[in-house]
Amino acid sequence: MKVIKMQETDQKSQDNLHDIVMIGAGPSALAAAIYTTREDLDTVLVEKAIAGGMVATTDWVDNYPGFAKGISGLDLAEQFRAQAERFGAKFEFGEVSGLEIDQGDKNIIIRLADNGEDLRAKTVLIATGSSHKKLNIPGEDKYYGRGVHYCATCDGAFYRDKKLVVVGGGNSAVQEAIFLTRFASHIDLLVRSQLRASEVLQHELDKFVKSGKITIHLNTSPDEILAKDEDVVNAVKITTPGKTEILETDGVFVFIGLLPNTNFLQNSGVKLDDQNFIVTDNNFMTNLTGVFASGDVRSGATMQIVSSAGEGATASLRIRQYLEEKARG
Ligand SMILES: Cc1cc2nc3c(=O)[nH]c(=O)nc-3n(C[C@H](O)[C@H](O)[C@H](O)COP(=O)(O)OP(=O)(O)OC[C@H]3O[C@@H](n4cnc5c(N)ncnc54)[C@H](O)[C@@H]3O)c2cc1C
């Protein structure tokens, strides 16, 4: 009796075994899925929120090739999803809470939160992206995308000849503040304590300070983002030692760090860098055989839609190669 039960369980595991499970359904996983499903690889994407990832929450995308006039983030996300679905990608909505290698058959077990049924796969692509650290001050969420931004490459061009506030004192804040000088008439850089950017960047920054294009406010934190008629951002309330001020501005860019969505990998054995981004080799494989990663969650990623999609496509080709080699033994 016991033996029969084990056979049934094994059969169930095999029936439930997918070629690839992709964690996340942002541009990186969706691009990968277009490739894998066109090659008849059985592909399931597990998504905890909305197919399209961060793109689906982006107002307007001006820099994705193929759309000369730009495209709304929601429309682009929908195009990605529909294209993957056309070739047979399957979607499951739920949050992945962990990964484990089955020490018997070496397949990968994907655990779902909320007691969802585990998935099993020969390979996994982790493409869970990252989230921007927030200031958590009044006005930040309310005016997000309407004066509050986290991506200079994406939204900087909307601020031609306008005044901007940039928040942060590390490499990315300084780099992005310098980038934004291409558009903005003036930038106020708010630094909570002292600048932490590299010497090279600080040297570069100095040129813009001397020309009057950037003003640095050290030991300064934003307290609230204010808007005219509760609609158009027009000022930031700031605290500097001993006083509170109102700084006029047309927009606020926040660069205080990124948080990769890798919490669920805590006990998985997947190698992370010192910022908790996933470390991969040149084939986008992690230190766990059969587990790949691409897009914004990967250490060294360039955090753009086109590069995330490109990484997903490359990872999918490496996954196919891996599966072929595995099948050949
Ligand atoms: C406001 C804003 C505007 C932007 N504008 C542009 C732009 O104009 N041009 C540009 O090139 N780039 C832009 N970007 C950057 C771009 O959106 C990202 O580089 C791109 O979306 C990364 O794709 P991804 O697939 O790696 O990750 P994501 O798009 O972040 O997708 C990851 C997905 O994984 C899901 N997920 C996370 N954890 C789990 C889990 N445990 N279980 C299941 N699902 C999970 C998430 O819900 C998400 O849907 C913008 C970003 C922001 C925030």
Ligand as a Chemical Component Dictionary entry (heavy atoms), coordinates in Angstrom:
data_LIG
# 
_chem_comp.id                   LIG 
_chem_comp.type                 NON-POLYMER 
_chem_comp.pdbx_formal_charge   0 
_chem_comp.three_letter_code    LIG 
# 
loop_
_chem_comp_atom.comp_id 
_chem_comp_atom.atom_id 
_chem_comp_atom.alt_atom_id 
_chem_comp_atom.type_symbol 
_chem_comp_atom.charge 
_chem_comp_atom.model_Cartn_x 
_chem_comp_atom.model_Cartn_y 
_chem_comp_atom.model_Cartn_z 
_chem_comp_atom.pdbx_ordinal 
LIG C1  C1  C 0 8.588  55.058 -12.146 1  
LIG C2  C2  C 0 9.471  54.276 -13.058 2  
LIG C3  C3  C 0 9.567  54.666 -14.347 3  
LIG C4  C4  C 0 10.402 53.950 -15.218 4  
LIG N1  N1  N 0 10.470 54.358 -16.505 5  
LIG C5  C5  C 0 11.296 53.705 -17.352 6  
LIG C6  C6  C 0 11.436 54.148 -18.704 7  
LIG O1  O1  O 0 10.804 55.125 -19.134 8  
LIG N2  N2  N 0 12.304 53.470 -19.495 9  
LIG C7  C7  C 0 13.031 52.392 -19.057 10 
LIG O2  O2  O 0 13.764 51.771 -19.844 11 
LIG N3  N3  N 0 12.919 51.958 -17.768 12 
LIG C8  C8  C 0 12.081 52.589 -16.917 13 
LIG N4  N4  N 0 11.993 52.169 -15.618 14 
LIG C9  C9  C 0 12.774 50.981 -15.185 15 
LIG C10 C10 C 0 12.051 49.682 -15.665 16 
LIG O3  O3  O 0 10.711 49.709 -15.269 17 
LIG C11 C11 C 0 12.756 48.448 -15.103 18 
LIG O4  O4  O 0 14.128 48.481 -15.478 19 
LIG C12 C12 C 0 12.129 47.148 -15.633 20 
LIG O5  O5  O 0 10.747 47.100 -15.362 21 
LIG C13 C13 C 0 12.806 45.946 -14.976 22 
LIG O6  O6  O 0 12.188 44.778 -15.441 23 
LIG P1  P1  P 0 12.264 43.421 -14.607 24 
LIG O7  O7  O 0 11.437 42.440 -15.355 25 
LIG O8  O8  O 0 13.671 43.104 -14.313 26 
LIG O9  O9  O 0 11.602 43.760 -13.189 27 
LIG P2  P2  P 0 10.179 44.365 -12.810 28 
LIG O10 O10 O 0 9.593  45.171 -13.888 29 
LIG O11 O11 O 0 10.384 44.998 -11.488 30 
LIG O12 O12 O 0 9.265  43.077 -12.648 31 
LIG C14 C14 C 0 9.458  42.194 -11.583 32 
LIG C15 C15 C 0 8.126  41.508 -11.273 33 
LIG O13 O13 O 0 8.348  40.487 -10.291 34 
LIG C16 C16 C 0 7.251  40.468 -9.394  35 
LIG N5  N5  N 0 7.695  39.866 -8.138  36 
LIG C17 C17 C 0 8.604  40.364 -7.252  37 
LIG N6  N6  N 0 8.772  39.495 -6.232  38 
LIG C18 C18 C 0 7.964  38.431 -6.483  39 
LIG C19 C19 C 0 7.687  37.213 -5.780  40 
LIG N7  N7  N 0 8.299  36.899 -4.623  41 
LIG N8  N8  N 0 6.776  36.349 -6.304  42 
LIG C20 C20 C 0 6.153  36.639 -7.482  43 
LIG N9  N9  N 0 6.367  37.794 -8.186  44 
LIG C21 C21 C 0 7.267  38.666 -7.680  45 
LIG C22 C22 C 0 6.875  41.936 -9.253  46 
LIG O14 O14 O 0 5.535  42.066 -8.827  47 
LIG C23 C23 C 0 7.087  42.450 -10.687 48 
LIG O15 O15 O 0 5.898  42.363 -11.436 49 
LIG C24 C24 C 0 11.148 52.832 -14.751 50 
LIG C25 C25 C 0 11.017 52.442 -13.416 51 
LIG C26 C26 C 0 10.185 53.151 -12.584 52 
LIG C27 C27 C 0 10.041 52.723 -11.156 53 
# 
loop_
_chem_comp_bond.comp_id 
_chem_comp_bond.atom_id_1 
_chem_comp_bond.atom_id_2 
_chem_comp_bond.value_order 
_chem_comp_bond.pdbx_ordinal 
LIG C1  C2  SING 1  
LIG C2  C3  SING 2  
LIG C2  C26 DOUB 3  
LIG C3  C4  DOUB 4  
LIG C4  N1  SING 5  
LIG C4  C24 SING 6  
LIG N1  C5  DOUB 7  
LIG C5  C6  SING 8  
LIG C5  C8  SING 9  
LIG C6  O1  DOUB 10 
LIG C6  N2  SING 11 
LIG N2  C7  SING 12 
LIG C7  O2  DOUB 13 
LIG C7  N3  SING 14 
LIG N3  C8  DOUB 15 
LIG C8  N4  SING 16 
LIG N4  C9  SING 17 
LIG N4  C24 SING 18 
LIG C9  C10 SING 19 
LIG C10 O3  SING 20 
LIG C10 C11 SING 21 
LIG C11 O4  SING 22 
LIG C11 C12 SING 23 
LIG C12 O5  SING 24 
LIG C12 C13 SING 25 
LIG C13 O6  SING 26 
LIG O6  P1  SING 27 
LIG P1  O7  DOUB 28 
LIG P1  O8  SING 29 
LIG P1  O9  SING 30 
LIG O9  P2  SING 31 
LIG P2  O10 DOUB 32 
LIG P2  O11 SING 33 
LIG P2  O12 SING 34 
LIG O12 C14 SING 35 
LIG C14 C15 SING 36 
LIG C15 O13 SING 37 
LIG C15 C23 SING 38 
LIG O13 C16 SING 39 
LIG C16 N5  SING 40 
LIG C16 C22 SING 41 
LIG N5  C17 SING 42 
LIG N5  C21 SING 43 
LIG C17 N6  DOUB 44 
LIG N6  C18 SING 45 
LIG C18 C19 SING 46 
LIG C18 C21 DOUB 47 
LIG C19 N7  SING 48 
LIG C19 N8  DOUB 49 
LIG N8  C20 SING 50 
LIG C20 N9  DOUB 51 
LIG N9  C21 SING 52 
LIG C22 O14 SING 53 
LIG C22 C23 SING 54 
LIG C23 O15 SING 55 
LIG C24 C25 DOUB 56 
LIG C25 C26 SING 57 
LIG C26 C27 SING 58 
# 
